């Protein structure tokens, strides 16, 4: 898994590539924990190849943390098997998803 971060209009955008599974979820969790003022987060999954239940739990934990800080999480770039996992798990009913990171950032305004 690789994480790339940028900030746009006070929204942290993290692009996740590779796999988000039991082996890499702790690294994602550690990254989330290392963001001291994380309230608005866009998770760009356009380059994610695979997500497991451990990855879903990490994203849910990030959503809870940002909500507690008065913000939230939005997903971007879902496609293929990754999108199917989010749809089948019901996550798309609790976390909004957008085609692009820019659309997701705009949803916070």
Buried (B, 14 or more C-beta within 10 A) or exposed (E): BEBEEEEBEEBBBBBBBEBBBEEBBEBBBEBBEEBEEBBBBBBBBBEBEBBBEBBBEBBBBBBEBBEEBEBBBBBBBBEEEBBEBBEEBEBBEEBBBBEEBEBBBBBBE
